[in-house]
């Protein structure tokens, strides 16, 4: 279809079909280099988080290693089942 069908006047939308063009946004000014730097408190957070992560990985690796060592132990042999007294009748 090359054209839109006619719409009765009572059935037309009060809103436009397309949004009107917007004016261009003003350019943001860059803050001075002193304000771009992270505060001194953030410099301590990164090594702290890294240390906690390494500790957590070491704990998990230790737990996994201990579990695998327990599985390598030879198991005790089961006692042979004693014959029941009823079976001798």
C-alpha positions as CSV (number, residue, x, y, z in Angstrom):
1,X,0.0,0.0,0.0
2,X,1.4,3.3,-1.0
3,X,-0.9,5.5,1.1
4,X,-2.7,5.3,4.4
5,X,-6.5,4.7,4.4
6,X,-8.7,7.7,5.3
7,X,-9.5,7.9,9.0
8,X,-12.8,9.4,10.2
9,X,-12.4,12.7,12.1
10,X,-13.9,11.3,15.3
11,X,-11.4,8.4,15.3
12,X,-8.1,10.3,14.9
13,X,-5.6,10.3,17.7
14,X,-4.9,13.5,19.5
15,X,-1.2,12.6,19.6
16,X,1.2,13.0,16.7
17,X,2.4,9.8,14.9
18,X,6.1,10.8,15.0
19,X,8.0,12.5,17.7
20,X,9.2,16.0,16.8
21,X,13.0,16.5,16.4
22,X,14.9,17.4,19.6
23,X,17.4,20.2,20.0
24,X,21.0,19.1,20.3
25,X,22.2,18.4,23.8
26,X,24.8,20.8,25.2
27,X,28.3,19.5,25.4
28,X,29.5,18.4,28.9
29,X,32.5,20.2,30.2
30,X,35.2,17.8,31.5
31,X,36.1,18.2,35.2
32,X,39.7,19.1,36.0
33,X,42.1,16.2,36.4
34,X,42.2,16.6,40.2
35,X,38.5,15.8,40.4
36,X,38.8,12.8,38.0
37,X,41.0,10.8,40.4
38,X,39.5,8.4,42.8
39,X,39.4,9.3,46.4
40,X,42.2,7.9,48.6
41,X,39.8,5.5,50.3
42,X,39.2,3.6,47.0
43,X,42.9,2.8,46.8
44,X,42.6,0.6,49.9
45,X,39.5,-1.3,48.7
46,X,41.1,-3.0,45.7
47,X,43.9,-4.8,47.5
48,X,41.5,-5.6,50.3
49,X,39.0,-7.2,47.9
50,X,41.8,-9.1,46.2
51,X,43.1,-10.4,49.5
52,X,39.6,-11.6,50.5
53,X,39.2,-13.3,47.1
54,X,42.5,-15.1,47.3
55,X,41.7,-16.2,50.9
56,X,38.4,-17.6,49.8
57,X,39.9,-19.5,46.9
58,X,42.6,-20.9,49.2
59,X,40.0,-22.1,51.7
60,X,38.0,-23.8,48.9
61,X,41.1,-25.4,47.5
62,X,42.1,-26.7,51.0
63,X,38.7,-28.1,51.6
64,X,38.7,-29.9,48.2
65,X,42.2,-31.2,48.8
66,X,41.3,-32.6,52.2
67,X,38.2,-34.3,50.8
68,X,40.2,-35.9,48.0
69,X,42.8,-37.2,50.6
70,X,40.0,-38.8,52.6
71,X,38.7,-40.6,49.6
72,X,42.2,-42.1,48.9
73,X,42.4,-43.8,52.3
74,X,41.9,-47.6,52.1
75,X,38.6,-48.6,53.6
76,X,38.3,-51.2,56.3
77,X,37.1,-54.5,55.1
78,X,33.6,-55.4,56.1
79,X,33.2,-58.3,58.5
80,X,31.8,-61.3,56.8
81,X,28.2,-61.8,57.6
82,X,27.6,-64.3,60.2
83,X,25.1,-67.1,59.3
84,X,21.8,-66.6,61.0
85,X,20.7,-69.2,63.5
86,X,17.6,-69.9,61.5
87,X,19.6,-70.9,58.5
88,X,21.1,-73.9,60.4
89,X,17.7,-75.5,61.1
